[in-house]
Amino acid sequence: MKASFSDVFAPKLFSCMKSYDKGQFVTDLMAGIIVGIVAIPLAIAFGIASGVGPAEGLVTAIIAGFFISFLGGTKVQIGGPTGAFIVIIYGIIQQYGLSGLMIATIMAGIFLILMGVFHLGSVIKFVPYPVVVGFTGGIALTIFSTQMNDLFGLGIEKVPADFIHKWLCYFENFTHINWWALGVGTFSLLVIILTPKISKKIPGSLMAIVISTILVIVLKNYCGISSIQTIGDLYELPSGIPAPRMPEMALSEGQTFFSVIQSLFPAAFTIAMLGAIESLLSAMVADGVIGDRHNSNTELIAQGVANVVVPFFGGIPATGAIARTMTNINNGGRTPIAGIIHAVVLLLVLLFLGKFVGYIPMPCLAAVLIIVAYNMSGWRTFVSLSKGPKSDFSVLIVTFVLTVIFDLTIAIEIGLLLAVVLFIRRTTESSVIRVFHNELDPNDSTDYALHEDKLIIPEGVSVYEIDGPYFFGVANKFDEIMQDLTDLPKVRVIRMRKVPFIDSTGLHNLETLCLNSKKAGIKIILSGVNDRVRATLIKARLQNIIGEENICSNINEALAKSAEYVK
């Protein structure tokens, strides 16, 4: 059945509008305003931590947030900059500048659109959980480590990008701690932690920013303490959305635009993968809360469009943000209108409150990001997975360490590769090959008693049962068992009722066995072959070697035929 365009791209906004009413608009309006307020400090903090600025973070939340809600495949997803991108964005800017980031983000957007068009939304869900937890925890630790300069007021102009040298730099400069900055940062942390205990409706990060900003203004204007850096001290804030611009890549000698594209490919792919995973995980969590079902391919296309558009306005990569999405849900948001209103709220902040944003102290933003890092860390999941299979925990630790020490691209690649290898190993170990010479007991094959008589295997006949997929990991095991057998039977019955599929290696192994058996005068009979495996065997013309009559539907038929051959 051919998929229609609506299966690939069907924005939830348009279906929601069919039954939209005033009551739902009022609910969405309140949810959109609240989540917009919550998003202000996060957008600013993520923009600064990524190496761009507060305005870029707000612009990203506005433009990407609008497109993700307008075109998305979920009813309640809130899009914008997230902590997952901080590390990779910072690295791209260090190496290629803002134009390089712009190109990488556009490339990532194109990758996301292609993922959606080619129905890869469901495939993303198969990324192993330990890999996701590992690089999420690694990102959290990296975010935490980037905030020490602002939290302690160390005044380091250029902090090293890699983890180890970053901390060495911190230790060298800890004698220059600004105690006033540390005091404001510590106070902000306490406010963020304690606010939910007083009122769950007021975002702790927003309360911390309001109180600490007022505190720093008082300290600067009335106490003569001017050593606490604010956003306005470091960044220039525009009073609106910047005009769109094209990337201007300064090419070094021997460098071409195509070579830059090639070098940015791994980073762009990582951005796309992170965006896809985070947005779809957020959508799955949201589905469970509101009882809906998202369209993963539509969501990927919306994420892609947002990331293609936002760089032209100076923005950074964006994706679905689970914390803001849950805030939206908890405050009554049930349609994409709430996400659009959230974007409008942020636009109004940028237009009319940009001056006040400049008064926000940097130690307070550091505190906000430290809490974000703590919530991202998933340390409880680390503990629970440590009690599970050692292989899963090993994948988690390797991914975590590689994320922290090297970068996300390497971490994802090695983590996925390790997970695949371990999966193959487990599948191979769980696949069982049994050899029978005298009789078969049907009751041994199930978890309940059939009370059937045992099947007698004729003399000169051996039965080999393969339990599990017949792929390259099992094919060699089967081959070794066949080679170890010294007594050659007249007939070999290969029972394949529990073989769900056969790959090219398994097929080659089986074909070789059939040819060698034919040379030795041994008949091969296949039993219990399912339709899928049978189609593969026929396509490979295996019936020309063993005879189509020797591909039997059940063991009774196979044993009866083998009895004819040994008479």
C-alpha positions in Angstrom: 0.0 0.0 0.0 1.5 3.3 -1.1 1.6 6.0 1.6 -0.1 9.3 0.8 1.3 12.7 1.4 -1.0 13.2 4.4 0.6 10.2 6.1 4.0 12.0 5.9 3.0 15.6 6.6 -0.2 16.3 8.6 0.2 19.2 11.0 -1.9 18.8 14.2 -2.9 22.5 14.1 -5.2 22.0 11.1 -7.0 19.0 12.6 -7.4 20.8 15.9 -9.0 23.8 14.3 -12.0 21.7 13.1 -13.4 21.5 16.7 -11.7 24.5 18.3 -13.8 26.7 20.5 -13.5 29.8 22.7 -13.1 27.8 25.9 -10.1 25.9 24.6 -8.6 29.2 23.3 -8.8 30.7 26.8 -7.0 27.6 28.3 -4.4 27.7 25.5 -3.9 31.4 26.0 -3.1 31.0 29.7 -0.8 28.0 29.1 1.0 29.8 26.3 1.6 32.9 28.5 2.9 30.8 31.4 5.2 28.6 29.2 6.4 31.8 27.4 7.4 33.2 30.8 9.1 30.0 31.7 11.0 30.0 28.4 12.5 33.5 28.9 15.4 32.6 31.2 16.0 29.3 29.5 16.2 30.8 26.0 18.6 33.5 27.3 20.7 31.0 29.2 21.0 28.5 26.4 21.9 31.3 23.9 24.7 32.6 26.2 26.0 29.1 27.1 26.1 28.2 23.4 28.6 31.0 22.7 26.2 33.3 20.9 24.1 35.6 23.1 20.8 36.2 24.8 19.1 37.7 21.7 20.0 34.7 19.6 18.5 32.4 22.2 15.2 34.4 22.3 15.1 34.7 18.5 15.5 30.9 18.3 12.7 30.3 20.8 10.4 32.7 18.9 10.9 31.5 15.3 11.6 27.9 15.9 8.9 27.7 18.6 6.4 29.2 16.1 7.2 26.8 13.2 7.4 23.7 15.4 3.9 24.5 16.8 2.4 25.6 13.4 3.7 22.6 11.4 4.4 20.0 14.1 2.9 16.5 14.4 2.0 16.9 18.1 -0.6 19.0 19.8 1.4 20.3 22.7 5.1 20.3 21.8 7.0 23.5 22.7 10.1 24.0 20.6 13.2 26.1 21.1 16.9 26.0 22.1 17.8 23.2 24.5 20.7 22.2 26.7 21.5 19.2 24.4 22.9 21.5 21.7 25.1 23.7 23.9 28.2 21.6 23.6 28.1 21.0 19.9 27.1 24.6 19.1 30.0 25.9 21.1 32.4 23.6 19.4 31.2 24.6 15.9 31.5 28.3 16.7 35.0 27.8 18.0 36.1 26.1 14.9 34.0 27.6 12.1 32.5 30.8 13.5 28.8 31.9 13.4 28.6 31.3 9.6 29.7 27.7 10.1 27.0 27.3 12.7 24.5 28.8 10.3 25.4 26.3 7.6 25.5 23.3 9.9 22.1 24.2 11.3 20.6 24.5 7.8 22.1 21.2 6.9 20.7 19.6 10.0 17.3 21.0 9.1 17.5 19.4 5.7 18.5 16.1 7.3 15.4 16.3 9.6 13.1 17.0 6.7 14.5 14.1 4.7 14.1 11.8 7.8 10.4 12.8 7.9 9.9 12.4 4.1 11.4 9.0 4.1 9.4 7.8 7.1 12.4 7.5 9.5 10.4 8.9 12.5 9.8 5.4 13.9 13.4 4.3 13.4 14.7 7.0 15.6 12.8 5.4 18.5 15.1 2.4 18.3 18.2 4.2 19.6 19.1 2.2 22.7 18.1 3.7 26.0 21.6 3.4 27.5 23.0 5.4 24.6 20.4 8.1 25.1 21.0 8.2 28.9 24.8 8.2 28.4 25.0 11.1 26.1 22.3 13.1 27.9 24.2 12.6 31.2 27.5 13.6 29.4 25.8 16.7 28.1 24.5 17.6 31.5 28.0 17.3 33.1 29.5 19.4 30.2 26.8 22.1 30.7 27.5 22.1 34.4 31.3 22.5 33.8 30.7 25.5 31.5 29.0 27.5 34.2 31.9 27.6 36.8 33.4 30.8 35.3 30.2 32.8 35.7 29.1 31.1 39.0 32.4 31.9 40.8 33.0 35.2 38.9 36.5 34.0 37.8 36.7 36.5 35.0 38.3 34.1 32.5 38.0 35.7 29.1 38.4 32.6 27.0 37.6 29.2 28.7 39.1 26.1 26.9 36.5 24.1 25.0 37.6 20.5 26.1 36.5 19.2 29.5 39.9 18.4 31.0 41.7 21.7 30.1 38.5 23.6 31.1 38.8 22.3 34.7 42.6 22.8 34.8 41.9 26.4 33.8 39.3 26.7 36.6 41.7 25.3 39.2 44.4 27.7 38.1 42.1 30.7 38.5 40.2 29.7 41.7 42.3 32.2 43.6 40.4 34.9 41.7 36.9 34.0 43.0 34.5 37.0 43.1 32.6 36.3 46.3 29.8 38.7 45.5 29.2 36.8 42.2 29.3 33.5 44.1 26.9 34.8 46.6 24.4 35.9 44.0 24.8 32.5 42.2 24.3 30.5 45.4 21.3 32.7 46.4 19.8 32.1 42.9 20.2 28.3 43.3 18.4 28.4 46.6 15.6 30.4 45.2 15.2 28.0 42.2 15.2 24.9 44.6 12.9 26.4 47.2 10.3 28.2 45.0 8.4 24.9 44.0 8.1 24.1 47.7 6.2 27.4 48.2 4.3 27.5 44.9 4.4 25.1 42.0 2.7 27.7 39.7 5.6 30.1 39.8 8.7 29.0 37.8 11.7 28.9 40.2 14.1 30.1 37.4 11.9 33.2 36.7 11.6 34.0 40.4 15.4 33.7 40.8 16.0 36.0 37.9 13.6 38.7 39.1 14.9 38.7 42.7 18.6 38.4 41.9 18.3 41.2 39.2 16.7 43.5 41.7 19.3 42.6 44.3 22.2 43.3 41.9 20.7 46.6 40.8 20.5 47.6 44.5 24.1 46.4 45.1 25.4 48.4 42.1 23.5 51.6 42.6 23.4 51.9 46.3 26.3 49.8 47.7 29.0 50.6 45.2 29.5 46.9 44.3 30.1 46.9 40.5 32.0 43.6 40.2 29.0 41.4 39.4 28.7 41.0 35.6 25.3 41.3 34.0 24.1 40.3 30.5 24.2 44.0 29.4 27.9 44.2 30.4 28.8 41.4 27.9 26.1 41.5 25.2 24.2 44.1 23.1 20.5 43.4 23.0 18.5 44.3 19.9 15.0 45.7 20.1 13.4 43.3 17.6 13.9 40.4 15.2 17.1 40.8 13.2 16.8 41.2 9.4 17.5 37.9 7.6 21.0 37.5 6.3 23.0 35.0 4.2 26.0 33.1 5.6 29.4 34.7 4.9 32.0 32.0 5.2 35.6 33.3 5.2 37.6 30.6 3.4 41.2 29.9 4.2 43.8 29.1 1.6 43.1 25.9 -0.2 39.7 25.7 1.3 36.5 25.5 -0.7 32.8 25.9 0.2 32.3 22.2 -0.6 35.2 21.2 1.7 33.6 23.2 4.5 30.3 21.5 3.9 32.1 18.1 4.1 33.8 19.0 7.4 30.5 20.3 8.9 28.6 17.1 7.9 29.3 15.1 11.1 28.3 18.1 13.3 25.2 18.7 11.2 24.2 15.0 11.4 24.7 15.0 15.2 22.5 18.1 15.5 19.8 16.4 13.4 20.0 13.2 15.4 19.9 15.0 18.8 17.0 17.1 17.6 15.1 14.1 16.3 15.7 12.0 19.4 14.9 14.8 21.9 11.7 16.0 20.1 10.3 12.5 19.5 11.0 11.5 23.1 9.3 14.6 24.3 6.3 13.8 22.0 6.1 10.3 23.3 6.0 11.5 26.9 3.4 14.1 26.0 1.2 11.4 24.3 1.2 9.4 27.5 0.0 12.4 29.5 -2.7 13.8 27.2 -3.8 10.4 25.6 -2.9 11.4 22.1 -0.8 9.9 19.3 1.7 12.1 17.5 2.8 11.9 13.9 6.6 11.4 14.1 7.3 12.1 10.4 5.3 15.3 10.5 7.2 16.3 13.7 10.5 15.7 12.0 9.6 17.8 9.0 8.4 20.7 11.3 11.7 20.5 13.3 13.6 20.5 10.0 11.7 23.6 8.6 12.4 25.4 11.9 16.1 24.7 11.7 16.3 25.7 8.1 14.6 29.1 8.7 16.0 30.1 12.1 19.7 30.5 11.1 18.9 33.2 8.6 17.8 35.4 11.6 20.9 34.6 13.7 19.3 31.7 15.6 20.7 28.4 16.8 19.5 24.8 16.5 16.2 24.0 18.1 14.1 21.0 19.0 11.2 20.0 21.2 11.8 20.8 24.8 10.3 18.3 27.2 10.4 20.6 30.3 8.5 23.4 28.5 6.2 20.9 26.8 5.2 19.5 30.2 4.8 23.0 31.6 2.4 23.6 28.7 0.4 20.4 29.4 0.2 21.0 33.2 -1.3 24.5 32.6 -4.0 23.3 30.2 -2.4 23.6 26.8 -4.0 21.1 24.4 -3.5 22.5 20.9 -0.6 24.0 19.0 -2.2 27.5 19.6 -0.6 27.4 23.0 2.9 27.0 21.4 2.2 29.8 19.0 1.1 32.1 21.9 4.3 31.2 23.7 6.3 32.4 20.7 4.3 35.7 20.7 5.0 36.2 24.4 8.7 35.9 23.7 8.5 38.3 20.8 6.9 40.9 23.0 9.7 40.4 25.6 12.3 41.0 22.9 10.5 44.0 21.5 9.6 45.8 24.7 11.7 44.3 27.6 15.1 43.9 26.0 16.5 46.7 28.1 15.5 44.9 31.3 17.0 41.7 30.2 20.4 43.4 30.2 20.2 43.8 34.0 20.1 40.0 34.6 23.3 38.9 36.5 25.4 36.2 34.9 25.8 34.2 38.1 22.0 33.9 38.2 22.0 32.5 34.6 24.7 30.1 35.7 22.5 28.9 38.5 19.6 28.4 36.1 21.8 26.2 33.8 23.2 24.2 36.7 19.6 23.2 37.6 18.9 22.4 34.0 22.1 20.2 34.0 21.0 18.5 37.2 17.5 17.7 35.7 19.1 16.4 32.5 21.7 14.3 34.3 19.3 11.4 35.0 21.5 10.2 37.8 18.7 8.0 39.2 18.6 6.3 35.8 22.3 5.7 36.1 21.8 4.0 39.4 19.0 1.8 38.2 20.8 0.8 35.0 23.9 -0.1 37.1 21.8 -2.8 38.7 20.8 -4.2 35.4 22.8 -6.1 32.7 26.5 -5.2 32.8 26.5 -4.8 29.0 23.9 -2.1 29.0 25.7 -0.2 31.8 28.9 -0.5 29.9 27.3 1.1 26.8 26.0 3.9 29.1 29.4 4.5 30.7 31.3 4.5 27.4 28.8 6.9 25.8 28.9 9.1 28.8 32.7 9.3 29.0 33.1 9.8 25.2 30.5 12.7 25.4 32.4 14.4 28.2 36.0 13.8 27.0 35.6 14.0 23.2 32.3 15.1 21.6 28.8 14.0 20.9 29.4 12.8 17.4 32.0 10.3 18.5 29.9 9.3 21.5 26.8 8.6 19.5 28.8 6.7 16.8 30.7 4.5 19.3 27.7 4.1 21.6 25.4 2.9 18.8 28.2 0.6 17.4 28.8 -0.9 20.9 25.0 -1.4 21.4 24.7 -3.1 18.0 27.6 -5.4 18.8 26.2 -6.4 22.2 22.8 -7.0 20.7 24.3 -9.3 18.1 26.2 -11.1 20.8 23.0 -11.5 22.9 21.0 -12.7 20.0 23.7 -15.2 19.1 23.9 -16.5 22.6 20.1 -16.8 22.9 19.9 -18.8 19.6 20.0 -22.5 20.3 20.9 -25.4 18.0 19.8 -28.9 19.1 20.7 -32.3 17.6 18.3 -35.3 17.9 19.0 -38.9 16.8 16.4 -41.2 18.3 13.2 -39.4 19.2 11.5 -36.0 19.6 9.3 -35.0 22.5 6.7 -32.4 21.5 6.2 -31.5 25.1 9.8 -30.2 25.3 9.1 -27.5 22.8 6.5 -25.5 24.7 5.8 -24.1 28.2 2.7 -26.3 28.6 2.1 -30.1 28.2 0.7 -31.2 24.9 0.4 -34.9 26.0 1.5 -36.0 22.6 3.4 -39.2 21.9 7.1 -38.9 21.2 8.0 -38.8 17.6 10.4 -41.6 16.6 13.3 -40.6 14.4 14.1 -43.3 11.8 17.5 -44.9 12.0 20.0 -43.1 9.8 18.2 -39.8 10.3 19.5 -36.8 12.3 17.3 -33.9 13.3 18.9 -30.4 13.8 16.6 -27.8 15.3 17.5 -24.1 15.0 15.8 -21.9 17.6 16.2 -18.2 16.7 17.1 -16.1 13.7 19.5 -17.8 11.2 21.9 -14.9 10.6 25.6 -14.5 10.4 26.1 -14.7 14.2 24.4 -18.1 14.3 25.4 -19.5 10.9 29.0 -20.1 12.1 27.8 -21.8 15.3 25.7 -24.2 13.2 28.6 -24.8 10.9 30.9 -25.7 13.8 28.3 -28.2 15.2 28.0 -29.9 11.8 31.8 -30.2 11.5 32.1 -31.7 15.0 29.7 -34.6 14.2 31.7 -37.7 13.2 28.8 -40.1 12.4 27.3 -39.1 9.1 23.6 -39.9 8.7 21.7 -40.8 5.5 19.2 -37.9 6.0 19.6 -34.6 7.7 16.3 -32.9 8.8 16.8 -29.3 9.6 13.9 -28.1 11.7 13.4 -24.3 11.1 9.9 -23.6 12.6 11.5 -21.2 15.1 13.6 -19.4 12.5 11.9 -16.0 11.9 14.3 -14.9 9.2 17.5 -15.9 7.4 20.1 -13.4 6.2 22.7 -13.8 3.3 25.3 -15.4 5.6 22.9 -17.9 6.9 21.7 -18.6 3.4 25.3 -19.1 2.2 26.0 -21.4 5.1 22.8 -23.5 4.4 23.6 -23.7 0.7 27.2 -24.9 1.4 25.8 -27.5 3.8 23.3 -28.7 1.2 26.0 -28.9 -1.5 28.5 -30.8 0.7 25.7 -33.1 1.9 24.7 -33.9 -1.7 28.4 -34.7 -2.6 28.4 -37.1 0.4 25.2 -38.7 -0.6 23.2 -37.2 2.3 19.7 -36.0 1.8 18.6 -32.6 3.2 15.1 -32.0 4.4 13.9 -28.7 5.7 11.0 -28.7 8.2 8.6 -26.0 9.4 9.8 -23.3 7.1 7.7 -20.1 7.4 6.5 -18.2 4.4 9.1 -15.4 4.8 12.1 -17.8 5.0 10.6 -20.0 2.3 10.4 -17.0 -0.1 14.1 -16.3 0.6 15.1 -19.9 0.0 13.2 -20.1 -3.3 14.6 -16.8 -4.5 18.1 -18.2 -3.8 17.1 -21.3 -5.8 17.9 -23.6 -2.9 15.1 -26.0 -4.1 17.2 -26.8 -7.1 19.8 -28.3 -4.8 17.7 -30.2 -2.3 14.4 -30.6 -4.3 11.3 -28.6 -3.7 9.6 -31.7 -2.3 12.1 -31.7 0.5 10.9 -28.3 1.9 8.2 -29.6 4.3 5.6 -27.7 6.3 5.9 -29.7 9.5 8.1 -32.3 11.3 5.7 -35.2 10.8 5.9 -34.7 7.0 9.7 -34.4 7.2 10.1 -37.6 9.2 7.8 -39.5 7.0 9.8 -38.4 3.9 13.1 -39.2 5.6 11.8 -42.7 6.4 11.2 -43.3 2.7 14.8 -42.3 1.9 16.4 -44.7 4.5 14.4 -47.8 3.5 
